[in-house]
């Protein structure tokens, strides 16, 4: 059996490692001509770390990031709403790690080259289409000059992201779901905020929201950290941000001009960023199938979701394990792909819907609703109990598959 993996991102590389571990031959076809450590931060929740530990890369990853101690929620006036411990500090057997996405990608890429060999990953090979017959698949790839070639395989797995060319072949004309929410992601060299291991959510998308967490310690030899931040805001009638255009720090800082708290100056954090990227917050409506004979979808190509709750990468990693397990179980390639879909389609569809309606920052939305959208006097405990807010957090963990009992036990599908 030989599997062609269309896309060399987190999901595609994890699938290559999972297949290799089970003795299944595969090769990865990636559009970029050179692998570089680009991008900003990503949070690896305990269920993502469980999958990465099973791939044998946990020891490489942990020193490259920062282990989160806590998750803390504030309203847009900087008032405390809710705090909970995270990862090992919450009793999980695995940590929660904030890390530069490029460093995570490099670890996975290097592991694939080491274990599968240098010819296992083909760069400058954009996947543009696939055909199939009873014997296998013909994957069409194109280089930067426009030259095409065809690759034969027993199956093709589309790991080519939210704008997947292979998904488009089966769902032509499918629109992105955009609800007027735009985002900007940046990194800033900054003194440690709160504990220096705190994952912060501030505000909500209606009036502006910030997610802030550190990803590299002591970047300047003076104790400063590389701090990752994400700015979000929903504006009716807003045009979608451009994936391919750098963001303007001054423009983003203006959206949060009065967000100056005694523990964080938000406009300064944004304005002094070393890198800013703009993105639209989009997903796609869940579809009724991912598998078409010998072709299936994985990760963002299968279930693109709002980047809330740090779940996109975790779900791609779980997809990779489940698909590799089903292919190793035998019974024919189309049957294995169908079993994978049956295990993963409904759980991921539920996460897509939950990220739209009741994401983790619903805790802040609840507090805002109870305070009438204004600063509250006294303590948040005068409006809502910490136990009630904890229930919101725990409900999301159960939907996403990283409740403590889920991560401690047998991996979920």
C-alpha positions as CSV (number, residue, x, y, z in Angstrom):
1,X,0.0,0.0,0.0
2,X,1.3,3.5,-0.8
3,X,-0.5,6.6,0.3
4,X,0.0,10.1,-1.3
5,X,-0.5,12.9,1.2
6,X,-1.5,16.2,-0.4
7,X,-0.1,18.9,1.9
8,X,2.9,19.0,4.3
9,X,1.4,21.0,7.2
10,X,0.8,19.7,10.7
11,X,-1.9,17.2,9.7
12,X,0.0,15.9,6.6
13,X,3.3,15.4,8.5
14,X,1.6,13.8,11.4
15,X,-0.2,11.4,9.0
16,X,3.1,10.5,7.4
17,X,4.6,9.7,10.8
18,X,1.5,7.7,11.8
19,X,1.5,5.6,8.6
20,X,5.2,4.9,8.8
21,X,4.9,3.7,12.4
22,X,2.3,1.2,11.1
23,X,4.5,0.0,8.2
24,X,2.5,1.8,5.5
25,X,4.5,3.6,2.8
26,X,3.6,7.2,2.0
27,X,5.0,10.3,0.4
28,X,4.1,14.0,1.1
29,X,3.6,16.6,-1.7
30,X,3.8,20.2,-0.4
31,X,3.4,23.4,-2.4
32,X,6.1,25.5,-0.8
33,X,9.6,25.3,-2.3
34,X,11.4,25.8,1.0
35,X,10.5,24.9,4.5
36,X,11.0,27.9,6.8
37,X,10.0,28.7,10.3
38,X,7.2,31.2,9.6
39,X,4.0,32.2,11.2
40,X,3.2,33.0,14.8
41,X,2.0,31.0,17.9
42,X,-0.1,27.9,18.4
43,X,-1.3,26.3,21.6
44,X,-1.0,22.6,22.0
45,X,-3.7,21.4,24.4
46,X,-3.3,18.1,26.3
47,X,-5.1,16.0,23.7
48,X,-2.8,17.4,21.0
49,X,0.2,16.6,23.2
50,X,-1.1,13.1,23.6
51,X,-1.0,12.6,19.9
52,X,2.5,14.2,19.6
53,X,3.8,12.1,22.4
54,X,2.5,9.0,20.6
55,X,4.5,10.2,17.5
56,X,7.6,10.3,19.6
57,X,8.2,14.1,19.4
58,X,7.1,15.4,22.8
59,X,10.7,15.6,24.1
60,X,11.7,17.8,21.1
61,X,8.7,20.1,21.4
62,X,8.6,20.9,25.1
63,X,11.9,22.8,25.3
64,X,10.9,25.0,22.3
65,X,7.8,26.5,23.9
66,X,6.4,27.6,27.2
67,X,4.2,25.4,29.4
68,X,1.0,27.2,30.4
69,X,0.2,27.5,34.0
70,X,-3.2,29.0,33.8
71,X,-5.9,30.3,31.6
72,X,-7.3,33.7,32.7
73,X,-10.4,35.6,31.4
74,X,-11.0,39.4,31.6
75,X,-13.7,41.6,30.2
76,X,-12.7,44.5,27.8
77,X,-12.1,46.8,30.7
78,X,-9.5,44.5,32.1
79,X,-11.7,43.2,35.0
80,X,-11.0,39.7,36.2
81,X,-13.7,37.1,35.3
82,X,-12.4,33.6,35.6
83,X,-9.1,31.6,36.1
84,X,-8.3,27.9,35.9
85,X,-5.1,25.9,36.0
86,X,-4.1,24.2,32.7
87,X,-2.2,21.1,31.6
88,X,-0.2,19.3,34.2
89,X,-1.1,22.0,36.7
90,X,-4.8,20.9,36.3
91,X,-3.9,17.2,36.8
92,X,-3.5,16.2,33.2
93,X,-0.7,13.7,32.5
94,X,0.5,16.0,29.7
95,X,1.3,19.7,29.5
96,X,-0.3,22.5,27.6
97,X,2.3,24.2,25.5
98,X,2.5,27.6,23.7
99,X,4.9,27.4,20.8
100,X,5.9,29.1,17.6
101,X,4.0,27.3,14.8
102,X,7.1,27.3,12.6
103,X,9.1,25.5,15.3
104,X,6.4,22.8,15.7
105,X,6.3,22.4,11.9
106,X,10.1,22.0,11.8
107,X,10.0,19.3,14.5
108,X,7.5,17.3,12.5
109,X,9.2,17.9,9.2
110,X,12.6,16.8,10.5
111,X,11.1,13.7,12.1
112,X,9.5,12.7,8.8
113,X,12.8,13.1,6.9
114,X,14.7,11.2,9.6
115,X,12.3,8.2,9.7
116,X,11.0,8.0,6.2
117,X,14.1,9.4,4.4
118,X,14.8,12.6,2.5
119,X,12.8,11.5,-0.5
120,X,9.6,11.2,1.5
121,X,8.7,14.9,1.2
122,X,8.4,16.6,-2.2
123,X,8.5,20.4,-2.1
124,X,7.4,22.7,-4.9
125,X,4.6,20.2,-5.6
126,X,1.2,21.9,-5.4
127,X,-1.6,19.3,-5.6
128,X,-4.1,20.5,-8.1
129,X,-6.4,17.5,-8.8
130,X,-6.9,13.8,-8.5
131,X,-8.4,11.0,-10.6
132,X,-9.1,7.4,-9.6
133,X,-10.0,4.0,-10.9
134,X,-10.4,0.5,-9.4
135,X,-6.7,0.1,-9.0
136,X,-5.7,3.4,-7.4
137,X,-5.4,7.2,-7.8
138,X,-3.5,9.6,-10.0
139,X,-2.6,12.8,-8.1
140,X,-1.7,15.7,-10.3
141,X,0.9,18.1,-8.9
142,X,2.3,21.3,-10.3
143,X,5.6,23.2,-9.6
144,X,6.1,26.9,-9.4
145,X,6.9,27.1,-13.2
146,X,3.6,25.4,-14.0
147,X,5.0,22.1,-15.0
148,X,2.7,19.2,-14.1
149,X,3.3,15.5,-13.3
150,X,1.1,12.7,-12.1
151,X,1.8,10.5,-9.0
152,X,0.2,7.1,-8.6
153,X,-0.9,5.8,-5.2
154,X,-3.4,3.5,-3.7
155,X,-5.1,6.4,-1.9
156,X,-4.8,10.2,-1.7
157,X,-5.4,12.1,1.5
158,X,-6.1,15.8,1.1
159,X,-4.3,17.7,3.9
160,X,-4.1,21.0,2.0
161,X,-6.0,23.3,4.3
162,X,-9.1,25.4,4.4
163,X,-8.7,26.3,0.7
164,X,-8.1,22.7,-0.3
165,X,-7.9,22.2,-4.1
166,X,-8.9,18.6,-3.7
167,X,-11.9,19.4,-1.6
168,X,-12.9,21.9,-4.2
169,X,-13.0,19.1,-6.8
170,X,-15.7,17.3,-4.8
171,X,-17.5,20.5,-3.6
172,X,-17.1,23.0,-6.4
173,X,-18.4,26.5,-5.6
174,X,-18.5,25.8,-1.9
175,X,-18.3,29.2,-0.1
176,X,-16.3,30.1,2.9
177,X,-18.5,30.9,5.9
178,X,-17.7,34.5,6.9
179,X,-19.7,36.3,9.6
180,X,-17.8,39.7,9.5
181,X,-15.1,38.6,12.0
182,X,-11.6,39.6,11.1
183,X,-8.4,38.7,12.9
184,X,-4.8,39.9,13.2
185,X,-2.0,37.7,14.6
186,X,1.3,39.1,15.8
187,X,4.3,38.5,18.0
188,X,5.9,41.1,20.3
189,X,9.0,41.0,22.5
190,X,7.5,42.0,25.9
191,X,8.1,41.6,29.6
192,X,6.3,38.6,31.1
193,X,2.6,39.2,31.6
194,X,1.0,38.1,34.9
195,X,2.8,34.8,35.7
196,X,4.7,34.7,32.4
197,X,2.9,31.4,31.8
198,X,-0.6,32.8,31.5
199,X,-3.0,32.3,28.6
200,X,-5.2,35.4,28.5
201,X,-8.5,36.0,26.8
202,X,-9.7,39.6,27.0
203,X,-13.1,40.9,25.8
204,X,-15.4,39.5,23.1
205,X,-15.7,39.8,19.4
206,X,-18.5,42.3,19.4
207,X,-16.4,45.0,21.0
208,X,-13.0,43.5,20.3
209,X,-11.2,40.5,21.7
210,X,-7.5,39.7,22.5
211,X,-5.9,36.4,23.1
212,X,-2.4,36.7,24.5
213,X,0.2,34.1,25.5
214,X,4.0,33.7,25.5
215,X,5.7,31.3,23.2
216,X,9.5,31.8,23.8
217,X,11.3,32.6,27.1
218,X,14.1,35.1,27.5
219,X,14.5,36.1,23.9
220,X,16.8,39.1,24.7
221,X,18.9,37.8,27.6
222,X,17.1,40.2,29.9
223,X,14.0,38.1,30.7
224,X,11.7,39.3,27.9
225,X,9.5,36.8,26.2
226,X,8.2,36.5,22.6
227,X,4.5,37.0,23.2
228,X,1.9,35.8,20.7
229,X,-1.3,37.8,20.4
230,X,-4.5,37.5,18.4
231,X,-6.9,40.4,17.9
232,X,-10.5,39.8,16.7
233,X,-13.5,42.0,16.0
234,X,-16.8,41.5,14.4
235,X,-18.2,44.4,12.3
236,X,-21.4,44.1,10.2
237,X,-20.7,44.4,6.5
238,X,-16.9,44.1,7.0
239,X,-14.9,42.9,4.1
240,X,-12.7,39.8,4.6
241,X,-9.1,40.4,5.6
242,X,-6.6,39.2,3.0
243,X,-4.6,36.0,3.9
244,X,-1.7,37.3,1.8
245,X,-1.2,40.8,3.2
246,X,0.8,41.7,6.3
247,X,-1.2,43.5,9.0
248,X,-0.6,47.1,10.0
249,X,0.2,47.3,13.7
250,X,-1.0,50.9,14.0
251,X,-4.3,50.1,12.4
252,X,-4.9,47.2,14.8
253,X,-3.7,49.1,17.8
254,X,-6.3,51.8,17.0
255,X,-9.1,49.3,17.5
256,X,-8.0,48.8,21.1
257,X,-6.8,52.3,21.8
258,X,-8.3,52.6,25.3
259,X,-7.4,49.1,26.4
260,X,-4.8,50.2,29.0
261,X,-4.9,48.2,32.2
262,X,-2.6,48.2,35.2
263,X,-1.3,44.8,34.2
264,X,-1.1,45.2,30.3
265,X,-1.0,48.1,27.8
266,X,-2.8,46.4,24.9
267,X,-2.2,49.1,22.2
268,X,1.5,49.2,23.0
269,X,1.7,45.4,22.8
270,X,0.2,45.6,19.3
271,X,2.1,48.7,18.1
272,X,5.5,47.3,19.0
273,X,4.9,43.9,17.3
274,X,7.8,42.5,15.2
275,X,5.4,40.7,12.9
276,X,1.6,41.1,12.2
277,X,-0.4,38.9,9.8
278,X,-4.1,39.6,8.9
279,X,-6.7,36.8,8.4
280,X,-10.4,36.5,8.1
281,X,-12.1,34.3,10.7
282,X,-13.8,31.8,8.5
283,X,-14.8,28.1,8.5
284,X,-17.0,26.0,6.3
285,X,-20.3,24.3,7.0
286,X,-19.9,20.7,7.9
287,X,-20.5,18.4,4.9
288,X,-22.1,14.9,4.8
289,X,-19.0,13.1,3.6
290,X,-15.2,13.4,3.2
291,X,-14.5,10.2,1.5
292,X,-14.9,9.5,-2.2
293,X,-13.6,6.1,-3.1
294,X,-9.9,6.2,-2.6
295,X,-9.7,9.9,-1.7
296,X,-10.5,11.4,1.7
297,X,-10.0,14.7,3.5
298,X,-8.1,15.4,6.8
299,X,-7.7,18.4,9.1
300,X,-8.7,21.8,7.8
301,X,-9.5,20.3,4.4
302,X,-12.1,18.2,6.1
303,X,-13.5,20.3,9.0
304,X,-12.1,23.9,9.0
305,X,-13.2,25.6,12.2
306,X,-12.9,28.9,13.9
307,X,-9.6,29.2,15.6
308,X,-11.2,29.2,19.1
309,X,-10.3,26.9,21.8
310,X,-6.9,25.9,20.1
311,X,-8.6,22.9,18.5
312,X,-7.8,22.9,14.8
313,X,-4.3,21.3,15.1
314,X,-5.5,18.9,17.8
315,X,-8.3,17.6,15.6
316,X,-5.9,17.2,12.6
317,X,-3.5,15.2,14.8
318,X,-6.4,12.9,15.9
319,X,-7.5,12.5,12.3
320,X,-4.0,11.3,11.4
321,X,-4.0,8.6,14.1
322,X,-7.4,7.4,13.3
323,X,-6.9,7.2,9.6
324,X,-3.6,5.4,10.0
325,X,-5.2,2.9,12.4
326,X,-8.0,2.2,9.9
327,X,-5.6,1.7,7.0
328,X,-3.5,-0.6,9.1
329,X,-6.6,-2.6,10.1
330,X,-7.0,-3.8,6.5
331,X,-10.2,-4.7,4.6
332,X,-9.5,-2.6,1.5
333,X,-8.5,1.0,1.0
334,X,-12.0,2.4,0.3
335,X,-13.4,0.6,3.3
336,X,-10.7,1.9,5.6
337,X,-11.3,5.5,4.4
338,X,-15.0,5.0,5.0
339,X,-14.4,3.7,8.6
340,X,-12.1,6.7,9.3
341,X,-14.9,9.1,8.1
342,X,-17.5,7.3,10.2
343,X,-15.4,7.8,13.4
344,X,-14.4,11.4,12.8
345,X,-17.0,13.3,10.8
346,X,-19.7,13.7,13.5
347,X,-17.3,14.7,16.4
348,X,-15.6,17.3,14.3
349,X,-18.8,18.7,13.0
350,X,-19.9,19.3,16.6
351,X,-16.8,21.2,17.3
352,X,-17.3,23.4,14.3
353,X,-20.7,24.3,15.5
354,X,-19.6,24.8,19.1
355,X,-16.8,27.1,18.1
356,X,-19.3,29.3,16.3
357,X,-21.8,29.4,19.2
358,X,-20.3,28.5,22.6
359,X,-16.5,28.8,22.4
360,X,-14.4,29.0,25.5
361,X,-14.7,32.8,25.5
362,X,-18.4,32.4,26.1
363,X,-17.4,32.8,29.7
364,X,-16.7,36.5,28.9
365,X,-19.8,36.9,26.9
366,X,-21.8,35.5,29.8
367,X,-20.2,38.1,32.2
368,X,-20.9,40.9,29.7
369,X,-24.5,39.9,29.4
370,X,-25.0,39.9,33.2
371,X,-23.3,43.3,33.5
372,X,-25.3,44.9,30.7
373,X,-22.2,45.3,28.6
374,X,-20.7,47.7,31.2
375,X,-17.9,47.5,33.8
376,X,-19.2,45.8,36.9
377,X,-18.9,47.2,40.4
378,X,-17.2,45.0,42.9
379,X,-16.4,41.4,42.0
380,X,-17.6,39.1,39.2
381,X,-18.8,36.9,42.0
382,X,-21.7,39.4,42.5
383,X,-23.0,38.4,39.1
384,X,-22.1,34.8,38.5
385,X,-20.4,32.0,40.5
386,X,-17.0,30.6,39.5
387,X,-18.6,27.2,39.5
388,X,-21.1,28.3,36.8
389,X,-18.2,29.7,34.7
390,X,-16.2,26.5,35.3
391,X,-19.2,24.5,33.9
392,X,-19.0,26.4,30.6
393,X,-15.3,25.6,30.4
394,X,-15.8,22.0,31.2
395,X,-18.6,21.6,28.7
396,X,-16.2,22.8,25.9
397,X,-13.5,20.4,27.0
398,X,-16.0,17.5,26.7
399,X,-17.1,18.5,23.2
400,X,-13.5,18.9,22.0
401,X,-12.3,15.7,23.6
402,X,-9.9,17.0,26.2
403,X,-11.7,16.6,29.5
404,X,-9.2,15.2,32.0
405,X,-10.8,11.7,31.8
406,X,-10.5,11.7,28.0
407,X,-6.8,12.5,27.9
408,X,-5.9,10.2,30.8
409,X,-7.7,7.2,29.3
410,X,-7.7,5.6,25.8
411,X,-7.4,8.1,23.0
412,X,-10.8,9.1,21.6
413,X,-11.8,9.0,17.9
